[in-house]
Amino acid sequence: MNKLSTAEKRKRKTLEKSRERKKPAPGIATKRKAPSYLQQAGKTAWEDAVNQLTERNVLDNADFTLLEEYASAVDMATQARRLIRAEGLMYEDKNGLTRRHPAFSVWKMSIEQAQKMAAKLTITAYDRARAPAPEQEEEEYDPVAEIMARWHPNSNE
C-alpha cells in the first residue's frame, strides 16, 4: 500500500488538522535571557548559540534546556581552566607525590559535555552540515495556475 507524504496530503488538502504540526510564532522562543547563575563565559555562549539558532530559524522552546546545559558546561570549563592557571596543573599531595590538579577532571568533563550539547543543538559547523535542512513551506498546488501558465507562458501573475 502506497502512503502519501505529508506534503502530498497538504497539496490535496486531505491532511487531518490534528496531524498538522503547529509552528510557534516567530520571536517567541528568543525572549528568554541567559540564566542569572551563569558567569560571563556562560552568558556569552548562551547569547552566541541563541543568535546562531535564531538566524537559521531553528530555535524552538524545547531547545532552552539543552542551551542551559551547554552554557553551564562552557561556564564550568572556563572556571576550571582559570583555577588550573592560577594554581598550576600539577600539585604535590601530603605524601609528596606529584598529582594532576582535581580541576583538570572537571574541565575535561565540562568540555566533553559542551561538545555533546553543541552537537545536539547543531551550533558547530560540522553538525550544521550534517543536520537535515528545516522544512520549507511548499506552495499550494493550483491546477488552474498550471493550465494558465501553459497557455500564457510569458505572463507573470
N, C-alpha and C positions, 0 to 999 in steps of 0.2 A: 504494500500500500504506500503510495507516494504522499508524503506530508508536505504541505505548503509552508514556506518560511513565513516568519512574522512580517517581513517586508511585503511579500506577495499578498498575504491576508489583508494587510493595511491598504494595498493598492485596490484590492477587490472590495474593500470595506466590509469584510467578514470577520475581522478581528474582534473578539469579545472585549468589551470595555474593561472587564475585570482583569484581563491578562495584559493590558497595556500598561507599560511602566510609566509612572508619573515622574517627570523630571522636576527637581527642585527649582524654584525661581532663581534666576541668576543673581548672585551677590549675597544670598542668604548665608551660604557656607563660609564666607570670608569675614564675617563680622566679629569673629572671636579673636581675642588677643592672646598672646603667649601667657602661660600660667605665671603667676606672680612669684613662685618659689624659684624660678629659673634665674641664673645669673646671666651676664651679658652674652656669653658664648651660646648658651641655650636659646636665648631670645633671638639672637641673630640667626641661628639655624632654623628656628621656627618661622621667622619672617621670610627668609630666603625660600624655604620649602613652600610656604603658602603662596608667595608671589609666583613661583615657578608653576605650581599646580593650577593657580588661577589663570595664568597666561594661556595654558594649554586647555583650559576649561574642563578639567577633570577632577577638581576638588569637590568632595561630597561631605556631608555632615558626618558620615561614618568614618572618614579619614582622620578626624581630630584625635582619636585615641592613639592611632599609630604616630601621628605627628607629635603628640606629647611624649610618647616613648622615645622617639627619635631625638627630640630636643633634649630630653633628660639624659640620654646616653651621651650626646655630644657634650653637654654641660659637665657631666661626671668625668668624662675622659679629660676634659680641659683642666678640671680641678686636680685630678690625679697627676697630670703632667706637670702642673705648677708645683705641686708638693715634691715630686721627684726632682725637679730642677733645683728647688730650694735646699733639699736635704741630701741629694745625691742618689744615684741608682743603687749603690751598694752601701751596706752598713755592717758594723761588727756587733754581733749579739753578745749576751752576757757570758757565753763560753769562749769568746774570742774567735768565733767562726765568721767568715765573711758571707753575708747573705744578700739576696736581692730585696729591695725595698717592697713592703707589702702593697704599696700603692701601685706597683707595676701590674699586679694581678687585676686590680680594679680598672686600671687604664686599659689593659688588654681586653677584658670582658666588655667594657663600655664601647670600645672601638668595634668589636665584633657585633654587638647589639645594634649600634648605629648603622653599620653596614647592612644588616638584615632588614632593619626598618626602612632604610633608604631604598633598598631593592623592592620592598613591598609597595612603597609609595611611588616608585619609578621616578626618583629625583636624581638618579645618576644617569649619565649619558648612555652607558651600556644598557641599563634597564629600560630607558625610554625607547631605545632602538628595538628591544625585544618585546615591548608591550604592544598589545593589539591597539590599533587606532580606535579612538572613540567613534561610536556610531554616528553617522551623518544622517540627517533627516533627508529622506528621499522625496522627490517631487511626487505629487499625487498624479496618478495616471489619468490622462484625459484623452479618450479616443477621438473626440471631436477636434481637439487641437492637433492631433496627429494627422487626421484626414485633411484639415485645413493647411497644415504645413506641406503636405504632398501637393496640394493644388496650388498653393501660393508660397513657393519656397523662399522668396525674397522678402516677404513681409515679416516685420518684427513686431510681434503683438505687444 
